[in-house]
């Protein structure tokens, strides 16, 4: 017999066990302590215990068999939740309960929770900015949806009526060999522009604070020395702490690369990213990772231009209510 209930404060150890048992692929953060759930999930200001649905066996000392986690995306201004857009962020089931269609039942419970609170569109697989939960625990640098390295995810959500609604390419660069990113423009660019490294400034919005608030990132800036150090490009870098255990090397993720529109296509972003890679190598990181939406040709081209390797693909799915 299987029963369902909302999250209880005593659940994190059991949830961590379920996570570690069911999330074994390259894109998941191994939970060495249940306190990581506090950091990345339970501490969110919008966390709702009703949105974390737990499946358990009352005939086996209430043993937790699986769970599903759902929440809501932000409004257009990234200043509050938008209850019309529900997101199923995680579904995990113990292997011993895998043939009982428990995952489908958990998704149905999530859908019921989300639609009762106003959701008119349902998303499976968090992707920025529709990522109330998942960042820091799954996917690596950012939320890419559900990864191809979890081969069961795609057929599972398709069977429940979800359709692909976007893909994210996951790029990595191993830093255990000398870097060689040649570009004849670099010499001229270095004469005018300088790269600065500093602690990242305050985040951009309420939603950034909610999703990225527990990070201690570093910001790389390219400034124009001829224009009073005016910022022309920037990138955020953070340490992918737990993923290093999974990948075998200390790892860092590159977030939110931005270049001013009037200086694009001049090689500035390529110069910035190449210097980020050199900095990470000097700091003894073994892997750098960057995500790019598949339809962002400029960012995908930038990743390939600095010899990053495409290692995985994330997909987010939509289902109309």
Backbone torsions as a table, in degrees:
resi	resn	phi	psi	omega
1	UNK	NA	138.7	178.8
2	UNK	-122.5	135.3	177.8
3	UNK	-124.6	162.2	-177.6
4	UNK	-128.2	148.3	178.0
5	UNK	-155.8	171.3	175.2
6	UNK	-79.6	167.7	179.1
7	UNK	-61.4	141.7	172.9
8	UNK	-119.2	154.7	-177.7
9	UNK	-63.8	-17.8	179.5
10	UNK	-88.4	1.3	-172.2
11	UNK	-79.8	-27.6	-170.2
12	UNK	-50.3	-43.4	178.5
13	UNK	-58.7	-42.6	179.6
14	UNK	-68.9	-38.6	178.8
15	UNK	-65.0	-38.3	177.1
16	UNK	-63.3	-39.2	177.4
17	UNK	-63.0	-44.1	178.7
18	UNK	-62.8	-43.7	178.8
19	UNK	-56.9	-52.1	-175.8
20	UNK	-65.8	-30.5	179.9
21	UNK	-75.0	-33.2	-173.3
22	UNK	-102.5	-20.6	-179.1
23	UNK	-108.6	90.5	-176.3
24	UNK	-116.8	-0.6	-177.2
25	UNK	-80.6	176.8	-171.9
26	UNK	-64.5	-26.0	-172.1
27	UNK	-92.9	10.3	-177.7
28	UNK	-112.4	145.9	-178.8
29	UNK	-86.3	116.8	177.9
30	UNK	-67.9	126.0	-177.4
31	UNK	-86.0	96.7	179.0
32	UNK	-78.4	-15.1	176.9
33	UNK	-150.3	141.6	178.7
34	UNK	-62.4	-17.7	-179.5
35	UNK	-62.7	-20.2	176.7
36	UNK	-65.1	-28.8	174.7
37	UNK	-66.5	-35.6	175.8
38	UNK	-61.7	-44.5	-176.2
39	UNK	-64.7	-46.6	-168.9
40	UNK	-98.5	-14.9	-176.0
41	UNK	-128.5	-62.8	-167.6
42	UNK	-69.8	-22.9	-178.8
43	UNK	-84.7	-5.1	179.6
44	UNK	-62.4	138.5	-176.7
45	UNK	-64.9	-19.8	-179.4
46	UNK	-102.6	7.9	-178.4
47	UNK	-59.4	131.3	-179.5
48	UNK	-122.4	117.0	179.7
49	UNK	-55.9	-27.1	178.7
50	UNK	-69.0	-21.3	-179.8
51	UNK	-86.5	-5.5	174.9
52	UNK	-109.4	100.0	-171.3
53	UNK	-98.7	127.3	-174.4
54	UNK	-112.2	130.9	173.7
55	UNK	-101.0	133.9	-176.9
56	UNK	-144.3	165.3	-179.4
57	UNK	-110.8	104.6	-179.5
58	UNK	-67.0	-16.9	179.3
59	UNK	-88.4	-3.6	-179.4
60	UNK	-127.3	54.0	177.3
61	UNK	57.6	35.0	178.7
62	UNK	58.3	34.8	-178.8
63	UNK	-63.8	131.3	179.6
64	UNK	-75.1	126.5	-178.0
65	UNK	-104.3	-22.6	-178.7
66	UNK	-179.7	176.1	178.5
67	UNK	-157.6	164.3	170.8
68	UNK	-140.1	144.3	-175.8
69	UNK	-123.5	126.6	-178.7
70	UNK	-132.9	153.2	178.0
71	UNK	-157.8	-163.0	-175.7
72	UNK	-127.1	146.3	176.5
73	UNK	-77.9	177.2	-177.9
74	UNK	-91.7	167.0	172.1
75	UNK	-75.8	177.8	-175.1
76	UNK	-63.6	-29.8	-179.2
77	UNK	-85.9	-1.4	-177.7
78	UNK	57.1	36.0	-176.2
79	UNK	-114.6	-7.4	-178.6
80	UNK	-167.4	168.6	177.2
81	UNK	-72.4	147.8	172.2
82	UNK	-112.1	104.0	-173.7
83	UNK	-74.6	-1.8	175.8
84	UNK	-83.2	-12.7	-176.2
85	UNK	-118.7	97.8	179.3
86	UNK	-89.3	147.2	-177.0
87	UNK	-132.0	124.2	170.4
88	UNK	-90.0	112.9	-169.2
89	UNK	-95.5	-28.5	-176.0
90	UNK	-159.6	140.4	173.2
91	UNK	-136.6	126.5	-178.3
92	UNK	-140.4	135.5	-178.0
93	UNK	-137.8	137.0	176.4
94	UNK	-62.3	148.2	-179.9
95	UNK	-59.7	-33.2	-178.5
96	UNK	-68.5	-16.4	179.7
97	UNK	-112.4	13.8	-171.8
98	UNK	-70.0	-22.7	-176.8
99	UNK	-98.9	14.8	-178.7
100	UNK	-103.9	14.9	-178.0
101	UNK	54.4	32.1	-177.7
102	UNK	-68.6	-37.0	179.5
103	UNK	-59.8	-44.0	179.6
104	UNK	-63.6	-37.9	178.4
105	UNK	-66.4	-39.3	178.9
106	UNK	-65.8	-40.2	177.6
107	UNK	-63.6	-40.5	178.6
108	UNK	-62.3	-38.7	176.9
109	UNK	-64.8	-39.0	177.2
110	UNK	-63.7	-44.9	179.6
111	UNK	-60.2	-40.4	178.2
112	UNK	-63.4	-43.8	178.3
113	UNK	-60.5	-46.8	-175.1
114	UNK	-69.2	-44.2	-177.2
115	UNK	-69.8	-33.0	177.5
116	UNK	-64.1	-25.1	179.9
117	UNK	-97.9	8.6	170.9
118	UNK	112.9	1.8	-177.3
119	UNK	-66.4	129.4	175.0
120	UNK	-109.8	-9.7	173.0
121	UNK	-136.9	138.9	-178.4
122	UNK	-116.1	130.3	177.9
123	UNK	-114.9	139.4	172.4
124	UNK	-118.3	121.3	-177.0
125	UNK	102.2	99.1	-177.7
126	UNK	-66.3	137.5	176.0
127	UNK	-146.6	143.1	-175.9
128	UNK	-59.3	134.6	0.9
129	UNK	-92.2	4.1	-177.2
130	UNK	-85.5	69.4	-173.5
131	UNK	-144.5	67.5	178.5
132	UNK	-60.9	-32.9	177.2
133	UNK	-139.5	158.9	178.1
134	UNK	119.7	-37.8	179.0
135	UNK	-60.9	133.2	179.8
136	UNK	94.0	-21.7	-177.3
137	UNK	-114.3	-25.9	-174.8
138	UNK	-146.7	135.1	173.1
139	UNK	103.6	-21.4	179.7
140	UNK	96.4	-126.0	-172.1
141	UNK	-57.4	-42.1	-178.7
142	UNK	-145.2	-175.1	178.5
143	UNK	-88.0	112.8	-177.6
144	UNK	-102.5	7.8	-167.2
145	UNK	90.2	-157.9	176.6
146	UNK	-92.5	134.5	-169.6
147	UNK	-83.9	149.8	175.3
148	UNK	-64.4	-23.8	176.7
149	UNK	-70.6	-8.2	166.8
150	UNK	-104.5	83.0	-168.0
151	UNK	-64.8	-19.5	-178.5
152	UNK	-78.1	-18.8	-172.7
153	UNK	-65.8	-46.4	-174.7
154	UNK	-62.7	-53.6	179.4
155	UNK	-64.3	-30.6	-179.8
156	UNK	-63.9	-51.6	-177.2
157	UNK	-73.0	-32.5	174.6
158	UNK	-62.0	-39.1	-179.6
159	UNK	-66.1	-18.7	-179.7
160	UNK	-99.2	10.4	175.2
161	UNK	93.7	10.6	178.6
162	UNK	-91.7	141.6	-179.3
163	UNK	-119.0	142.5	178.3
164	UNK	-55.6	136.5	-177.1
165	UNK	-132.7	18.7	178.9
166	UNK	151.7	146.3	178.2
167	UNK	-127.7	151.1	178.7
168	UNK	-125.6	129.5	178.7
169	UNK	-91.1	132.6	179.1
170	UNK	-102.0	118.3	179.9
171	UNK	-111.2	143.2	175.5
172	UNK	-135.9	156.0	174.9
173	UNK	-133.9	120.5	173.9
174	UNK	-78.1	134.6	-172.4
175	UNK	-108.0	25.6	-178.3
176	UNK	-93.0	8.9	177.8
177	UNK	-136.1	159.2	179.2
178	UNK	-56.5	138.8	179.4
179	UNK	-84.6	139.2	177.7
180	UNK	-138.1	98.9	179.3
181	UNK	-123.0	79.7	-176.2
182	UNK	-77.3	146.1	174.0
183	UNK	-163.2	121.9	-176.9
184	UNK	-64.0	-15.2	-180.0
185	UNK	-79.7	-16.8	-171.8
186	UNK	-61.8	-39.9	-177.9
187	UNK	-59.5	-45.4	179.3
188	UNK	-67.8	-40.5	-179.3
189	UNK	-64.0	-39.1	-178.7
190	UNK	-66.1	-27.4	178.5
191	UNK	-69.0	-29.0	-177.5
192	UNK	-102.8	-32.6	-172.4
193	UNK	-114.0	150.7	179.4
194	UNK	-130.2	142.1	177.6
195	UNK	-99.8	128.8	179.1
196	UNK	-115.0	145.7	178.8
197	UNK	-121.9	129.5	-177.6
198	UNK	-154.8	167.7	173.5
199	UNK	-65.3	137.1	-176.0
200	UNK	-62.1	142.6	177.8
201	UNK	-72.5	179.0	-179.9
202	UNK	-58.3	151.4	-175.3
203	UNK	-70.5	167.9	-166.3
204	UNK	-83.7	-24.4	-173.4
205	UNK	-157.3	171.1	174.5
206	UNK	-57.6	-41.1	-178.3
207	UNK	-68.0	-40.7	174.5
208	UNK	-58.0	-41.7	179.7
209	UNK	-63.6	-40.2	179.6
210	UNK	-65.5	-43.7	-174.1
211	UNK	-83.6	-42.5	-175.2
212	UNK	-103.7	4.0	-167.4
213	UNK	-60.9	-25.3	-178.4
214	UNK	-89.5	1.7	179.3
215	UNK	-79.4	160.5	169.7
216	UNK	-127.6	70.5	-169.0
217	UNK	-82.0	166.8	174.4
218	UNK	-110.1	140.7	178.6
219	UNK	-110.8	131.7	174.0
220	UNK	-103.7	129.8	179.4
221	UNK	-124.0	137.8	168.1
222	UNK	-102.7	121.7	-177.0
223	UNK	-118.2	150.6	179.9
224	UNK	-89.5	109.2	-177.5
225	UNK	-66.9	-21.8	-179.0
226	UNK	-90.0	-2.5	-178.5
227	UNK	-131.4	48.2	174.3
228	UNK	57.9	41.2	177.9
229	UNK	57.3	39.8	177.3
230	UNK	-69.2	133.9	-176.4
231	UNK	-76.4	127.7	178.8
232	UNK	-115.2	-17.2	178.0
233	UNK	-158.2	153.6	178.5
234	UNK	-154.4	161.4	175.3
235	UNK	-152.8	148.2	177.2
236	UNK	-105.5	136.1	-179.8
237	UNK	-127.7	133.1	177.1
238	UNK	-136.5	154.7	-177.5
239	UNK	-80.6	126.2	178.0
240	UNK	-87.0	76.9	-166.3
241	UNK	-54.2	-64.3	-174.4
242	UNK	-71.3	-24.8	-178.7
243	UNK	-66.3	-27.6	177.4
244	UNK	-59.1	-34.2	176.4
245	UNK	-64.6	-37.3	-179.3
246	UNK	-72.9	-39.1	-172.5
247	UNK	-93.6	-11.1	177.1
248	UNK	86.5	2.0	178.9
249	UNK	-141.8	147.2	169.3
250	UNK	-57.8	136.5	-172.3
251	UNK	-131.1	153.6	176.7
252	UNK	-137.3	148.0	-179.6
253	UNK	-113.5	142.4	178.5
254	UNK	-103.9	120.4	-175.3
255	UNK	-114.3	146.7	159.5
256	UNK	55.6	56.6	174.0
257	UNK	-73.0	128.2	-179.8
258	UNK	-132.2	139.7	175.6
259	UNK	-133.5	136.6	177.8
260	UNK	-58.6	139.8	-176.3
261	UNK	-59.9	-32.0	-175.2
262	UNK	-80.2	-5.1	178.8
263	UNK	-122.7	15.2	178.4
264	UNK	-73.2	160.9	179.5
265	UNK	65.9	23.8	176.5
266	UNK	-112.3	-1.5	-179.9
267	UNK	94.5	5.0	-177.0
268	UNK	-67.5	-44.5	179.4
269	UNK	-63.7	-37.8	177.8
270	UNK	-65.8	-41.7	176.3
271	UNK	-62.0	-44.2	179.5
272	UNK	-60.2	-49.3	-176.7
273	UNK	-66.4	-37.6	178.1
274	UNK	-64.0	-36.4	178.7
275	UNK	-73.9	-32.7	173.1
276	UNK	-60.9	-44.5	-179.6
277	UNK	-63.0	-41.3	178.9
278	UNK	-65.9	-40.0	177.8
279	UNK	-61.6	-46.1	-179.5
280	UNK	-63.9	-38.0	177.5
281	UNK	-64.4	-41.9	178.3
282	UNK	-64.3	-28.1	178.5
283	UNK	-89.0	10.8	173.9
284	UNK	69.0	27.8	167.2
285	UNK	-78.2	146.6	-178.2
286	UNK	-100.6	-19.8	-177.7
287	UNK	-141.7	136.8	169.6
288	UNK	-115.9	138.8	-177.9
289	UNK	-129.1	145.3	178.4
290	UNK	-145.6	138.7	177.7
291	UNK	-105.1	146.1	178.3
292	UNK	-141.0	124.7	172.2
293	UNK	-54.8	138.4	-175.5
294	UNK	-62.3	-25.6	-179.4
295	UNK	-91.4	5.6	176.4
296	UNK	-97.2	85.6	-173.7
297	UNK	-60.7	-35.3	-177.9
298	UNK	-66.2	-45.3	-178.6
299	UNK	-70.7	-39.2	176.6
300	UNK	-61.8	-43.4	178.5
301	UNK	-63.9	-37.3	177.7
302	UNK	-62.4	-44.3	179.4
303	UNK	-60.2	-44.1	-178.8
304	UNK	-69.6	-32.0	-177.0
305	UNK	-67.6	-25.0	177.7
306	UNK	-102.8	20.4	172.0
307	UNK	66.3	30.5	170.7
308	UNK	-73.1	148.2	-177.2
309	UNK	-105.1	134.3	176.2
310	UNK	-75.2	114.7	-173.5
311	UNK	-114.0	-15.7	-177.5
312	UNK	-164.1	166.2	178.8
313	UNK	-138.4	131.5	177.0
314	UNK	-104.5	146.8	179.2
315	UNK	-130.5	135.7	172.2
316	UNK	-109.4	146.6	-172.1
317	UNK	-123.6	149.2	177.9
318	UNK	-125.3	149.6	176.1
319	UNK	-143.2	125.0	178.7
320	UNK	-77.4	141.1	177.7
321	UNK	-76.3	NA	NA
